[in-house]
Amino acid sequence: MHKTVIAVSGLAILLAAGYALAAAHSPKEHIEKLFEADADKDGVLTREEFVAGLSGHFDQLDADHDGRVSRADIEAMHAQGH
C-alpha cells in the first residue's frame, strides 16, 4: 500500500510538471519554466532542485491539502480551470 501511494504521488508530480511545461508555448518558454527551479542560479538543475521545484505543483494538485493526491483532487483542479 505504501509503495502504491508513493508511486501515485510520483506520477502526480510528473503529471503536474508536464502540465506546467505544456502551459508554456515555445521551446524557450518550456526551458525558462523548467529552470525556475534552479535555486542557486548556476544554469544547471540538480535532482534536488528539480524535485523541489515540483513540490509546489504537488501542493496545487492536493486540493484538500491532506498530503496525498487523489483522482478527486485532480478533478477538482480541472474543474477550477487549471
N, C-alpha and C positions, 0 to 999 in steps of 0.2 A: 504494500500500500504506500509506504513512504517513498519508494522508488518511483511509483506512478505519479505521485504528487510532484516530485522533483522533475520528472520527465515532462509532465504537463506544464509546469511552471517554466521550464526551459523553452518549450515550444511556444508558449505565450510570449515570452520575451523576444524570441526570434520573429514571431509574427508582428509584434509591436515595432521592432526595428525595421522590418520590411515595410510596414505600413508607414512609418515615419519617412523612410527613404523614398517610398513611392509617392509621397506627397510633394516631394521636390520634383521639378520638371526636367531640368537639364542635367547632364552628367556632372557639370561643375557644381550645381546645387546639391546633388547627391553627395559629392565629396565634401562639400562645406558642411552639410548636415552631419555626416559621419564624424568629421574631425572636430565638431563641437565638444566631443568627449576627450579631446587631447588636453588633459588637465594642466600639464606643465608646458604646453605650447611649444614642444620641441619638433613638431611636424611628424611625429611617429605615434601610433596608437599601440599601447601595450595591451595585453589581455585584460589587465586590471582596469585600465581606463575604458576599454570597450565595454566590459561588463558593468562598470559603474555608470557609464553613460546610458545604458539600457534600463537601469533601475528606475529612473523616472518614468519610463514607458510602462513598466510593470505597475507602478502606482496609478497611472492613468487607466490601465485595464482593470485594476482591482476596485470596481465600482463600490462595493460595500466595505472596503478597507479592512478585510479580515486576514490579509496576508496571503490570500490564495486567489487565483483567477479561475472562475468557473465560466461555463457557457453563458450563464445568465449575466455575468459581468460584461462579457464581450458583447452580448446582445444589447445590454443597456448602453454601452459606449456607442454602438452603431445607431441606436435609437435617438441618441443625442446629436447625431450628425458628425461623429468623429471618425 
